[in-house]
């Protein structure tokens, strides 16, 4: 199993991953980007990682694919810095695991790899946010050294007003 940069060779695996997600909310956010022109998606993700072609209020960010036997099994996303909005809600890292690979410890494995990437980029205090009722995410963050920082109501989902918890992982 290895963590790689997005690559055109994984188009079918990516599309299978998206199909497997069905109607569930996709994490991290790059999984919601249009992918019908897969080469364009790869170029866009590569540009984002070097801070180019960023949309409004975006910061440079890198997407990683965890690959096992030529299949994308999980995705992580690392923001290279935080603006005020991301510091409030969003954080440095987002993680998503393909449904058929959940419950196997991959999120913890990939989060640790992504935290290492953050430290390589001189991000010493990594902010990670998740919904309070998402026990799997909370447990993953705690297992990777996260320390609870605060809670707030999500502005993005006012109808349900879910509580978002903020965690901090200091450089090890």
N, C-alpha and C positions, 0 to 999 in steps of 0.2 A: 504494500500500500504506500502511495506517495502523494504528496501535495504538489500540484503543478499549476502553472499559469494556464488560463483558458487557451485552447488550441482547436483549430478547425477539424483536426482528426477525430474529435469527440462529438461531432454534430449529432449523429444518431443516438448516442448515449444521452446527450443533453435533451434531445426531443423526447426520448423515452422517460427520462426523469420528470420532465414537465408533465407529460401525459399521466404518469403515476401520481403526481400531486393532485390531479383532478381539480376540484373547486376549492381546495383548501388554500388559505393565505400562504403566499410564497415568501420564504426567507432564505437568504437575505435579499434585500431589495433588487439587486441585479437580475434575480430570477424573474422579475416582472418586465424586464426590458424586452422589446420586440425581438423575435429570433427567427422570423421567416427568412430573412437574409442573414444567414448565420455568419458569413464572412464579415459582414458589416458589424454584427454584434461583437465578434472577436476584436476587430479594429477599435471599436468604441471602448471596450473594456481595457485594451492595451493603452489607449490614449488617456483614459481616466487614471491609469496607474502612474503616468508620467505628468499628470496635472494638466493635460490638454483636452480641449473640447468639452470642458465641464459645463454643465447646465447651471442656471442661477442657483446661488446658495450652496453649490456643491464644493467639496474639498477633494484634493487628490485622494484616490482610493484604489486599492488593489483587491481583485477577486482571486481566490484560490479554489481549485477543485481537488477534492480527495478522490483518488482513482484507485480502483482495485480490479485487476484483470480487465483493463481497458474499459471499465464502467465507472462513470461518475457516481459516487456513493454519498457525497456530502459536499457542501459549498460553504466557504467562509468569505467574509468581506472585511477588509481593514481600511478604516479611514486614517489617513496619515496625520491629520490634525483635527481638532474640533473647533467649529465656530460656536457662537453663543447658542444657536438653536440645537446643535448636536450635543453640546455639553448639557443642555437642559433635558433633551430626550433624543436618544439615538445611540450615543456612545461611539467608541472606536470600532467595535467588532460585532458582526452579525453572523449567525451560524444557521444552517439548515441541513437536515439529513433526509435522504431519500426514504420514503415510507417503508420500503421493504428491507431497509438496513437499520431501522431504529431499534433501540434497546440493546445494542451491541457495544456501547462505549465509544462509538465513533465521534460523537460530538465533543466529548472530553478530550479525545486524542487530537482532533482538529483544532479545538480551542487552544490547547497547549502549543501546538505548532504555530498558530496565528499570533499568540502572545509572544512567542520567540521572534516572529517577524516584526512585531511592533517594537520590541526591544532593539532589534537590529536597526530600526529607523529612529532610534533615540526617543522613543515614546516610553517613558519610565513609569508613568502612572496610567494604566489602561482602564478606561471607563467602559463598562459593559452593562447594558440595560435589558430588562426583560419584564414581561407581565408577571405580577405577583402570583397569579393562580397557575402559572406554568411551572409546576414543581420540577419537571425534568430539566428545564433551563436553570432554575434556581440551584438545583443540586449540582448540575454541571459547573456552573460558575463557582460555587463554593468549593467543589472538588479541585478546581484549578487555582485556588488561592484567593478567590474573590472575597472581599469583605464588604458587608452591607453598608451602604452610605446613606440612602434616603429613599422616600417614596413620594410619588406624585400621581395625580390623575392624568390620564392620557387625553390630550386635546384632540387628537386625531379620531377618537372614538367616543365622543361625548354621549351618545345615546346609551351606551353601556357603562361609561365612565370606569374602564378598568384601571387598576392601580399598577403603575410601573415602578419597579424597584431599580435602584441604581447601585452598582457594585464597583469597587476599585480593586485592581490587581496591581500591586507594586512590583517593581523589578526584583527578581529573585537573586 
